[in-house]
Amino acid sequence: MYEDAPPLKVWAYSALTAFSLLFLFLFYCYSWIGPYANAVEKSNKSLEESLIKNNTTDTSTVSVVILGSSILERALVDPQELEDRIIKETKKKTNVLRVAIYFMNMPLAERIDFFKYISKHPPQYLFIENLGMNLNDAFGEALPTPIDAALLHLRNEFRKSTGLPVHENYYTKWYNFDTKPLPGNDFYTGEFDSLMFKSFQAKEMFVRKVSDNEIANEAYEALKGKTKIIFLGMPHSDKLRHHFLDEKATAEFDNVLAYYKQHYNIDYWPYPGFLPDSCFIDGFHVNYRGAMKYQDWFVSQFAAMK
């Protein structure tokens, strides 16, 4: 009955081979030669160089850094145009650095050492997109970031070798953060993604406790007296729940904002009212129409600061 069963050593060799392959893959994911380590290294270098360039030694030039996700990238789509608008409105030389990275949130900001470098090279103004930095998505990472980066890289290498189009490598955003949507993107066409809109209608977020932001809090403390920090509220459709929070969480969020105002003098700029759905790609990311409106509002707010 058992004569046809493979010898024990065959099972042992198979298990050893599987374990070895798994070990090599994880080593590739987490080692200094993996795609994740490469993205972090490039991000650190690009971020510090950009901050140094932005913080010119010319004391008459105002330095502005704006941190956020794809939501911010769409809303302030052209940093150079934004810079020119601010200069025109304020009559002051201004440098604007927009650090817009897909899926930006507090853990990602910590991964790329954003708060380390912003503390080392403080601008005069630091704007931070509120959503990802003070709120948590209901769902965490589907895969650990080093594994996700490795799988994406390997998948694209395979697709290139077989002549297939590669998938977008969103990790390049970690060090190419001044790019704009490509021509033909829904940002320009004005087409509305109803499926994504429906997913946002069911979206739920949770407030991060102040104690969850230890690394950011240390930077906020270090920047006191050097940098004016402002949390940015982004526009969305009136058919979506505000900040994707329920009533209890909204009260928690207000308490967090009050704490940051009291302890670090951080202001909060909520976008006033709502934009019509014609200004959105999906009810949450603005298109070119919404971007024009949001930039007009941002520049007027900035120019009005004392």
Residue pairs with C-beta under 8 A, 6 or more apart in sequence:
25 150
26 147
28 34
28 150
29 36
29 144
29 146
29 147
29 149
29 150
30 36
30 37
30 146
31 37
34 146
34 149
34 150
35 149
35 150
35 152
35 153
35 171
36 145
36 146
36 149
36 150
36 171
37 146
39 149
39 171
39 172
39 174
39 175
40 111
40 112
40 174
42 174
42 175
43 112
43 113
43 174
43 175
44 112
44 113
44 117
45 175
46 175
46 176
46 177
47 99
47 112
47 113
47 114
47 117
47 175
48 117
48 120
48 121
50 97
50 99
50 177
51 65
51 97
51 117
51 118
51 120
51 121
51 123
52 121
53 95
53 97
54 63
54 64
54 65
54 95
54 96
54 97
54 121
54 123
55 63
55 95
55 121
55 122
55 123
56 63
56 95
58 93
60 92
60 93
61 92
61 93
61 94
61 95
62 86
62 90
62 92
62 93
62 94
62 95
62 124
62 125
63 94
63 95
63 97
63 123
63 124
63 125
64 86
64 94
64 95
64 96
64 97
64 123
64 124
64 125
64 126
64 127
64 302
65 97
65 98
65 99
65 118
65 123
65 125
65 126
65 127
66 72
66 76
66 79
66 96
66 97
66 98
66 99
66 100
66 126
66 127
66 128
66 129
66 232
67 99
67 100
67 104
67 109
67 114
67 126
67 127
67 128
67 129
67 133
68 98
68 99
68 100
68 101
68 104
68 127
68 128
68 129
68 132
68 232
68 234
69 100
69 101
69 102
69 103
69 104
69 105
69 129
69 131
69 132
70 100
70 102
70 103
70 104
70 285
71 129
71 131
71 234
71 284
71 285
72 98
72 100
72 104
72 129
72 232
72 234
73 98
73 100
73 179
73 180
73 181
74 181
74 187
74 281
74 285
74 286
74 287
74 290
74 291
75 234
75 235
75 286
75 290
75 291
75 294
75 295
75 298
76 82
76 98
76 100
76 291
76 294
76 295
76 298
77 180
77 181
77 187
77 288
77 291
78 180
79 96
79 97
79 98
79 178
80 96
81 295
82 96
82 98
82 295
82 298
82 299
83 94
83 95
83 96
85 295
85 299
86 92
86 94
86 96
86 299
86 302
86 303
87 93
87 94
89 299
89 300
89 302
89 303
90 302
90 303
97 123
97 178
98 177
98 178
99 114
99 177
100 173
100 177
100 178
101 108
101 112
101 173
101 174
101 177
102 170
102 173
103 132
103 170
104 129
104 132
104 133
105 132
105 133
105 136
105 137
106 132
106 133
106 134
106 208
106 212
106 213
106 216
108 132
109 115
109 133
109 216
110 215
110 216
111 145
112 174
115 215
115 216
115 218
115 219
116 219
118 126
118 219
118 223
118 227
119 218
119 219
119 222
119 223
122 222
122 223
122 226
122 227
123 227
124 226
124 227
124 228
125 227
125 228
125 229
125 230
125 302
126 223
126 227
126 228
126 229
126 230
127 229
127 230
127 231
127 232
128 229
128 230
128 231
128 232
129 231
129 232
129 234
130 231
130 232
130 233
130 234
130 268
131 205
131 234
131 243
133 208
133 213
133 216
133 231
134 207
134 208
134 213
134 231
134 253
134 256
134 257
135 205
135 206
135 207
135 208
135 243
135 244
135 245
135 253
136 205
136 206
136 207
136 208
137 205
138 203
138 204
138 205
138 206
141 148
142 148
143 151
149 171
152 167
152 169
152 170
152 171
153 169
155 167
156 166
156 167
156 169
159 165
159 166
159 167
160 166
173 179
181 187
181 188
186 192
186 193
186 281
186 287
187 281
187 285
187 287
187 288
187 291
188 287
188 288
189 287
190 278
190 287
190 288
190 289
191 281
192 277
192 280
192 281
192 282
193 281
193 282
196 281
196 282
196 283
196 284
197 237
197 239
197 282
197 283
197 284
200 236
200 240
200 244
200 282
200 283
200 284
201 239
201 240
201 241
201 283
203 240
203 241
203 244
204 244
204 246
205 243
205 244
205 245
205 249
206 245
206 249
207 245
207 249
207 252
207 253
207 256
208 256
209 256
210 217
210 256
210 259
210 260
217 264
220 229
220 260
220 263
220 264
220 266
221 264
223 229
224 264
224 265
228 265
228 267
228 305
229 264
229 265
229 266
229 267
230 266
230 267
230 268
230 269
231 257
231 260
231 266
231 267
231 268
231 269
232 269
233 268
233 269
233 270
233 271
234 271
234 294
235 271
235 274
235 275
235 279
235 286
235 290
235 293
235 294
236 242
236 274
236 275
236 280
236 283
236 284
237 274
237 275
237 277
237 280
237 283
237 284
238 274
239 277
239 283
240 283
240 284
242 250
243 249
243 250
243 253
245 253
257 266
257 268
260 266
260 268
261 267
261 268
269 301
271 294
271 297
272 297
275 286
275 290
275 293
275 294
277 283
278 289
279 286
279 287
279 289
279 290
279 293
280 286
280 287
280 290
281 287
286 293
286 294
